Amino acid sequence: MTDTLEQDDVEPSSEECPAVHSRRALLAGAAGAAGIAITSVVAEGILGVDVAQATTVTAVGCEYVMTWDGTTAQAINGHNNNVDYSGSDWATVWNQMIAHLNGLTVPGGKVRIQKSDANNGVILISTTLNTCPNLSVDGGGAGVVLQAKSSFTSGTNGSNMVDAGHPGAAVGQFHLDDVTLDCNGGAAQNGILAYSGAAVTSYITRCSISGFGTAGIALGKIGDATGSSDVWVSHCVIGPGATGSHASIDVYDGDAHILWCNLYQGGSYGVYIDGASTVEVKFCHCVIKSSVTTGAPVWVAGAQNTVLMGNYLDNVSNAFGGITLMGTTSHGSILKTRILGNHFNMNSANPAIYVDDAAAISMNNLLISDNNIAGNASPFTPEIVQFNSVPASLLTSCLIEDNTGNNVTTIYSLSGTSTGTPASIESNVLGNSASMTYGVASFAGTLTKVITHNLIAAPSVVLVTPSADRRAWVTAISATQFTINLSAVLTGPVYWRASI
């Protein structure tokens, strides 16, 4: 009679699956039998085994796992669970592993950074971490912090903690996910340089970057047209940088899509876009918290088909406003810019949007629509957009529509040597509202009071609230004033609010 083996009784060979044991053996080991000693970690765990009790790491589901125990870095091969590279310097071991992956017939693969309890999860980085095309990096989450050493040394493309630099590469995509980078007060100038070839799309997601000397993320390199063609940055927290840092994100070349990020403007800019007319940028649904008065949260010095949409710009007290389009001869054209549905929390009397073309570059087709400007109470009375030294041709191709403002007294203004006039733009200013202003009036024994409201047009709604029981009504509403009338003398104040 032939015995029949149940499927669960058959153990795969270690060559076929080095990290997997039969269920019977695992249960025996879990029960305390001598059948097997549990010495490896499978990422998801097996049959309820407490993986926290394991002693080694198994590289399941990826090309390599990078580990650190406080003294030794290891690159563990996901195909055979061997330690292919090891040493006392984590960055050196990482770059040895990347050099191997880059030399494969099809470069790349998935690499996971393993959390370590050593040094509270902080791994010190001595030099730039290289990457390769078709690489996907799982950074291990907030429990793993890659921190630049104070003696950090630059790589091939400069002082970058992570160099996603592959100009001329012809294959694949690059993914960098869930990486926490501490540039250590400017020891490293950039957190990430995304500098890929025309055939490589880069994705940078869920990363946290701080302490940079120049930028948290640099997309492309200054003056280099061979840089990134398509980069997606999303769900990242970037900043604050070191004292004197340039921007949370610098965009110098290619197409950039920046979405759902939380940025801090502690340096000159939150997002700096400067790539002449070859750059196309979509910056949408982000928050920029400003803590300085220089520069601007968003600064555009050269781009085309730029969309700035749905962002929240907080504590804007910058001299050039919340969003600045600054034309200069050394940077190139600013073409077809769309500023849509943003919210500006203003903290100064500066404009929400500032447009300057003193250098007489090519600047056209500007759409400013559905933005909301919240200005603080007196004396802050910002305007929605200020044009400085712009030609009439820009004004005639500009559309300002359906923007609203709280404590905003001006829709637009012209300054400098602008050749345009209000007549050039007035027909393109539609449905805007510098919506509200308010104040307190003292009648001093009289029954009428003339109020100068400082709105740009006659208000359509005026609300009056006496401090005591009096009938009140409004007459003589004009573009500059209205009159409050009382039914009887009132010694206390009268509160009023007017909106267009």
C-alpha positions in Angstrom: 0.0 0.0 0.0 1.4 3.3 -1.0 1.4 6.2 1.5 -0.1 9.4 0.2 1.6 12.7 1.2 -0.6 15.7 1.9 0.4 18.8 0.0 1.2 20.6 3.3 3.7 17.8 4.2 5.9 18.5 1.2 8.7 20.9 2.0 10.1 23.1 -0.9 13.8 23.0 -1.3 15.9 25.8 0.1 17.1 26.5 -3.4 13.5 27.1 -4.6 12.4 29.2 -1.7 15.2 29.9 0.8 13.0 31.8 3.3 10.0 29.4 3.4 9.6 26.3 5.6 6.7 23.8 5.7 3.7 24.6 7.9 4.3 21.5 10.0 7.9 22.5 10.8 6.9 26.0 11.6 4.1 24.9 13.9 6.5 22.5 15.6 9.0 25.2 16.1 6.4 27.6 17.4 5.2 24.9 19.9 8.7 24.6 21.3 9.7 21.4 19.5 13.2 20.9 18.3 12.1 20.6 14.7 13.3 24.0 13.5 14.9 27.2 14.8 13.3 30.4 13.6 16.1 32.5 12.2 14.7 34.5 9.3 12.2 37.3 8.8 9.6 37.2 6.0 8.2 40.7 5.5 4.6 39.7 6.0 5.2 37.1 8.7 4.1 33.4 8.4 1.4 31.6 10.4 1.4 34.2 13.2 5.1 33.9 14.0 6.3 37.0 15.8 8.8 38.4 13.3 10.1 40.8 16.0 11.9 37.7 17.6 13.8 36.9 14.4 17.5 37.4 14.2 18.2 38.0 10.6 16.5 39.7 7.6 15.3 37.9 4.5 15.2 39.9 1.2 11.8 38.6 0.0 10.1 40.3 -2.9 13.0 42.6 -3.9 16.4 42.6 -5.4 18.1 43.8 -2.2 17.5 44.8 1.4 19.8 47.3 3.0 20.4 46.8 6.7 22.3 48.6 9.5 23.0 47.3 13.0 24.9 50.3 14.2 28.3 49.1 13.1 27.8 47.1 9.8 25.8 47.8 6.7 24.7 44.8 4.6 23.2 44.5 1.1 21.2 41.2 1.2 20.4 39.6 -2.1 16.7 38.9 -2.6 17.3 35.9 -4.9 19.5 33.8 -2.6 19.5 35.7 0.7 23.3 36.1 0.6 25.0 39.1 1.9 26.6 40.4 -1.4 28.1 43.6 0.0 28.9 44.7 3.6 31.1 47.2 5.4 31.2 49.9 8.1 30.1 52.7 5.8 26.4 52.5 4.8 26.7 54.8 1.7 29.7 52.8 0.3 27.8 49.6 0.6 24.8 51.1 -1.0 26.8 52.4 -4.0 28.4 49.0 -4.5 25.0 47.5 -4.7 23.7 50.1 -7.1 26.7 49.6 -9.4 25.8 46.0 -9.6 22.2 46.7 -10.4 23.2 49.3 -13.0 25.3 46.7 -14.8 22.6 44.2 -15.3 21.2 43.5 -18.8 18.0 45.3 -17.6 19.2 47.7 -14.9 17.4 48.2 -11.6 15.0 46.4 -9.4 13.4 47.0 -6.1 15.5 47.9 -3.0 14.1 48.1 0.5 15.8 50.0 3.4 15.3 48.0 6.6 14.5 49.8 9.9 17.2 49.6 12.5 17.0 50.2 16.3 20.5 51.4 16.4 21.0 55.2 16.9 17.2 55.6 17.2 16.8 54.7 13.5 19.3 57.3 12.2 21.7 56.1 9.6 24.6 58.4 8.9 25.4 59.0 5.2 29.0 59.9 4.2 28.5 60.7 0.5 25.9 60.9 -2.3 23.7 57.8 -2.7 23.7 56.8 -6.4 20.7 55.3 -8.2 20.1 53.7 -11.6 17.4 53.6 -14.1 14.4 51.2 -13.5 15.1 51.4 -9.7 12.4 51.4 -7.1 13.4 52.3 -3.5 11.3 51.7 -0.5 12.7 54.0 2.1 11.3 52.3 5.2 9.1 55.2 6.5 9.6 57.7 9.2 11.4 55.2 11.4 14.4 55.3 9.1 16.3 58.6 8.9 19.1 59.0 6.5 21.2 61.9 7.8 24.2 63.5 6.1 27.4 63.4 8.1 28.9 66.8 8.9 31.8 65.7 6.6 29.4 64.8 3.8 31.2 64.6 0.4 29.7 65.4 -3.0 29.0 62.9 -5.8 29.2 63.2 -9.6 26.5 65.8 -9.9 27.2 67.8 -6.8 26.2 67.8 -3.1 23.0 65.7 -3.2 22.0 63.1 -0.6 20.3 61.1 -3.4 21.4 61.5 -7.0 18.7 60.3 -9.4 20.9 61.5 -12.2 20.6 59.4 -15.4 21.0 61.8 -18.4 20.8 59.8 -21.7 19.2 56.7 -20.0 16.9 54.9 -22.4 15.0 52.5 -20.1 12.4 52.3 -17.4 11.2 54.4 -14.5 12.7 55.6 -11.3 10.7 55.4 -8.0 11.7 56.9 -4.7 9.1 56.3 -1.9 8.9 56.9 1.8 12.4 58.2 2.2 13.3 60.5 5.2 16.3 62.7 4.5 18.1 65.0 6.9 20.6 67.2 5.1 22.0 68.2 8.5 22.0 72.0 8.4 23.4 72.2 4.9 26.0 69.5 5.1 24.4 68.3 1.9 23.1 71.1 -0.4 20.2 69.1 -1.9 18.1 66.3 -0.6 17.3 64.8 -4.0 18.5 65.6 -7.5 16.1 64.3 -10.1 18.1 64.5 -13.4 16.9 61.7 -15.6 17.1 61.0 -19.3 14.3 61.7 -21.8 13.0 58.1 -21.6 12.9 57.9 -17.8 10.0 59.1 -15.7 10.8 59.8 -12.1 8.4 59.4 -9.2 9.2 60.9 -5.8 6.5 60.1 -3.3 5.9 60.3 0.5 9.4 61.7 1.2 10.4 64.0 4.1 13.3 66.3 3.5 14.8 68.9 5.8 18.0 70.8 6.7 19.1 71.3 3.1 21.5 74.1 2.1 20.0 74.8 -1.3 16.9 72.7 -2.1 14.9 69.8 -0.7 14.4 68.5 -4.3 16.2 69.9 -7.4 14.5 69.0 -10.7 17.1 69.3 -13.3 20.3 71.4 -13.2 20.8 75.1 -13.7 21.4 75.8 -17.4 21.4 72.1 -18.5 18.9 71.2 -21.1 19.6 67.5 -20.9 17.8 67.1 -17.6 14.5 65.6 -16.5 11.7 65.3 -19.0 9.0 64.0 -16.6 9.1 64.1 -12.8 6.2 63.5 -10.4 6.5 64.7 -6.8 3.6 64.0 -4.5 2.7 63.7 -0.8 6.1 65.0 0.4 6.9 67.2 3.3 9.8 69.4 2.5 11.5 71.9 4.8 12.5 73.8 6.6 15.9 74.1 5.0 19.1 75.5 6.6 19.6 79.2 7.1 20.1 80.8 3.7 18.5 77.9 1.7 17.2 78.6 -1.8 13.9 76.8 -2.1 12.0 73.7 -1.0 11.8 72.7 -4.6 13.9 74.1 -7.5 12.7 73.4 -11.1 15.3 74.0 -13.8 14.3 71.7 -16.7 11.8 69.3 -18.0 8.1 68.7 -17.1 7.4 68.7 -13.4 4.2 67.6 -11.6 4.1 68.7 -7.9 1.0 67.5 -6.1 -0.3 67.3 -2.5 2.9 68.4 -0.8 3.5 70.4 2.4 6.3 72.9 1.9 8.0 75.4 4.2 9.5 78.6 2.8 12.3 79.3 5.2 14.7 80.5 2.5 14.1 82.7 -0.5 11.4 80.6 -2.2 8.9 77.8 -1.6 8.9 76.7 -5.2 11.3 78.3 -7.7 10.6 77.6 -11.4 13.4 78.7 -13.8 13.8 76.9 -17.0 13.0 79.3 -19.8 10.2 78.3 -22.1 11.2 74.6 -22.1 9.8 73.9 -18.6 6.2 72.9 -18.0 5.1 72.8 -14.4 1.9 71.7 -12.7 2.0 72.8 -9.0 -1.4 71.8 -7.5 -3.1 71.2 -4.2 -0.1 72.0 -2.0 0.5 74.0 1.1 3.3 76.5 1.5 3.9 78.0 4.9 6.0 81.1 4.7 8.2 82.4 7.6 10.2 85.0 5.7 9.7 88.3 4.0 12.1 87.8 1.1 11.3 86.3 -2.3 7.9 84.6 -2.7 6.3 81.2 -1.9 6.0 80.6 -5.6 8.5 82.3 -8.0 8.3 81.8 -11.8 11.3 83.1 -13.7 10.9 81.1 -16.9 8.3 78.5 -18.0 5.5 77.7 -20.4 2.0 76.1 -19.8 2.5 76.5 -16.0 -0.6 75.6 -13.9 -0.6 76.8 -10.3 -3.9 75.5 -8.9 -5.7 74.8 -5.7 -2.7 75.7 -3.4 -2.9 77.2 0.1 -0.2 79.9 0.6 -0.1 80.7 4.3 1.3 83.7 6.2 2.3 85.6 3.0 4.3 88.6 4.0 6.7 88.6 1.1 7.6 91.8 -0.7 6.8 90.2 -4.0 3.5 88.6 -2.9 2.4 85.0 -2.8 3.0 84.2 -6.5 5.5 86.1 -8.6 6.1 86.1 -12.3 9.4 87.8 -12.8 10.7 88.3 -16.3 14.5 88.7 -16.7 16.6 88.6 -19.8 18.8 85.8 -18.4 15.9 83.4 -17.8 13.6 83.4 -20.8 10.0 83.5 -21.6 7.0 83.1 -19.3 4.2 81.8 -21.5 0.6 80.6 -20.9 0.5 80.7 -17.1 -2.7 79.7 -15.3 -3.2 80.8 -11.6 -6.4 79.1 -10.6 -8.3 78.5 -7.4 -5.5 79.3 -4.9 -6.0 80.6 -1.4 -3.7 83.4 -0.1 -3.6 84.0 3.6 -2.0 87.5 3.4 0.0 89.0 6.3 1.0 92.3 4.7 -0.2 95.0 2.3 1.7 93.4 -0.6 -0.2 92.0 -3.6 -1.2 88.4 -3.7 0.1 88.1 -7.2 3.0 90.2 -8.6 3.8 90.3 -12.3 7.0 92.1 -13.5 8.3 92.4 -17.0 10.8 95.2 -16.7 13.2 93.1 -18.8 10.7 93.1 -21.7 10.9 89.3 -22.2 8.1 87.4 -23.9 5.2 87.1 -21.4 1.7 86.4 -22.5 -1.6 84.6 -22.0 -2.0 85.0 -18.3 -5.1 83.7 -16.6 -5.9 84.6 -13.0 -9.2 83.1 -11.9 -11.2 81.9 -8.9 -8.5 82.7 -6.3 -9.4 83.8 -2.8 -7.3 86.4 -1.0 -7.8 86.7 2.8 -6.1 89.8 4.1 -5.7 90.6 7.7 -7.5 93.5 9.3 -6.3 97.1 9.0 -3.8 98.3 8.2 -3.3 95.4 5.8 -5.3 96.0 2.6 -3.6 94.0 -0.2 -4.6 93.8 -3.8 -5.2 90.8 -5.9 -2.6 91.5 -8.7 0.0 94.2 -9.3 1.5 94.6 -12.8 4.9 96.3 -12.8 6.5 97.6 -16.1 4.4 95.3 -18.3 3.6 96.0 -22.0 0.1 96.5 -23.3 0.3 93.3 -25.2 0.4 91.3 -21.9 -2.6 93.1 -20.5 -4.7 92.5 -23.6 -3.9 88.8 -23.4 -4.6 88.6 -19.7 -7.8 87.6 -18.1 -8.6 88.3 -14.4 -12.0 86.8 -13.5 -14.0 85.6 -10.5 -11.4 86.3 -7.8 -12.6 87.2 -4.3 -10.9 89.1 -1.5 -11.5 89.7 2.2 -10.1 93.1 3.3 -8.8 93.5 -0.2 -9.3 97.0 -1.6 -7.8 96.7 -5.2 -8.4 94.1 -7.9 -5.3 95.2 -9.9 -2.8 98.1 -10.2 -0.2 99.3 -12.7 3.1 100.5 -11.6 6.6 101.2 -12.9 7.0 101.8 -16.6 4.0 99.9 -17.8 3.1 100.8 -21.4 -0.4 99.3 -20.8 -3.2 101.4 -19.4 -6.4 100.5 -17.5 -8.1 100.7 -20.9 -5.9 97.8 -22.1 -7.1 95.4 -19.4 -10.4 96.6 -18.1 -12.5 94.6 -20.6 -10.6 91.5 -19.4 -11.4 92.0 -15.7 -14.6 90.2 -15.0 -16.6 89.2 -12.0 -14.0 89.9 -9.3 -14.8 91.1 -5.8 -12.6 92.9 -3.4 -15.4 91.6 -1.3 -15.4 93.1 2.1 -14.3 95.9 4.4 -15.6 96.9 7.8 -15.3 99.5 10.6 -16.7 101.2 13.6 -18.4 104.6 13.5 -18.9 107.1 16.3 -21.8 109.5 15.8 -21.1 112.0 18.6 -24.6 113.1 19.1 -25.6 113.3 15.4 -28.0 111.2 13.4 -25.9 110.7 10.2 -22.4 109.6 9.5 -20.6 109.6 6.1 -18.3 106.5 5.8 -15.4 106.3 3.3 -15.3 102.5 2.5 -12.1 102.2 0.4 -13.5 99.6 -1.9 -12.8 99.8 -5.6 -16.4 100.2 -6.5 -19.8 100.9 -4.8 -20.7 98.2 -2.4 -23.8 96.1 -3.1 -24.3 95.1 0.5 -23.9 97.3 3.6 -24.7 95.8 7.0 -25.1 98.2 10.0 -25.3 97.1 13.6 -25.9 99.8 16.3 -24.6 99.0 19.8 -28.1 99.9 21.2 -31.7 99.5 20.1 -31.9 102.0 17.2 -33.3 101.8 13.7 -30.5 102.3 11.1 -30.5 102.6 7.3 -28.0 103.5 4.6 -28.2 106.1 1.9 -26.0 107.8 -0.8 -24.0 104.7 -1.7 -21.2 105.6 -4.1 -17.9 104.2 -5.3 -16.2 105.9 -2.4 -18.7 106.6 0.4 -22.1 105.8 1.9 -24.1 107.4 4.7 -25.4 105.7 7.9 -28.6 107.1 9.3 -30.0 106.5 12.9 -33.5 107.0 14.1 -32.3 108.4 17.5 -29.1 109.7 19.0 -26.7 107.0 20.1 -23.6 107.6 22.3 -22.2 104.1 21.7 -20.5 102.8 18.5 -22.1 101.6 15.3 -20.5 98.6 13.5 -20.6 98.4 9.8 -19.5 96.0 7.0 -19.6 96.6 3.3 -19.0 94.3 0.3 -19.1 94.5 -3.4 
